[in-house]
Amino acid sequence: MVSTTRMRSGDKIVMQGPILWLQLGENRRKECLLTALQTSGYQAEFHEHLPREQPENREEVIVLSLDESFRLLESGFLHALANIYRLCAELSPQVSRLLEKAVKSEVDIFLSVTRSSGQMVQQFSAAQGYKTYVDPQIQAEMVEVVQTKSDDDGRDPFIIDEEDKEALYLDYAKAYARLTASECRVLDAILKGKSNRKIAEDDYLSVSTVNNHVSQLTKKLEANDRTHAVKRVIELEWLRGG
């Protein structure tokens, strides 16, 4: 079992701060999720992008769009946001790479995207009594991730292997002004020399989906092909240090 820490004040469960809700599984209908949250007494709002102002209400729940959620996860900016919000992520139990990144990003509420909106909010309410909470539908996969990483040369279980030191790194903050979160992830993989098939395998996508992302991002970059896209990234100064 994954350990959790109970947070109570007497018999009352204490909200630990405003919630930033990350959608990392699928583009569910936001109306259903918001209705379920509001029916349960939460002040919930949907935002396409991260709000500029820090919320004042400790019981406020900010539900982010799918693209914005992935952008923040990939950019590494969630570490800073963890000082302002409690981070909650809904994700698929089959994608261990996302579990690893979410843990590294200091997410402390993990919910299974396979649940209905109502069931997910029930799990979310239960999570308010804990400092860290893992949905029972994800616990087995979480344990497997921990065990697998622990077996890798004695390294910390949530340290992902470093990329090639010669690899290029995409500056998501700049690229996101023109590309979607999915296109940014594909472009970042292209910069690291991955083939479309390898990108599909790593991100649990079909090759045709990756091909479509490549087609769209090359058009937006006014590039002729993948190689030209890399050149355009350099010209646009979309690279960051590794």
Secondary structure by P-SEA (a helix, b strand, c coil): cbbbbbbbcccccccccccccccccccccaaaaaaaaaaaccbbbbbccccccccccccbbbbbcaaaaaaaaaaccccccccccbbbbbbbcccaaaaaaaaaacccbbbbccccaaaaaaaaaaacccccccccccaaaaaaaaaaaaacccccccccccccccbbbbaaaaaaacccaaaaaaaaaaaacccaaaaaaaacccaaaaaaaaaaaaaaaccccaaaaaaaaaaacccccc
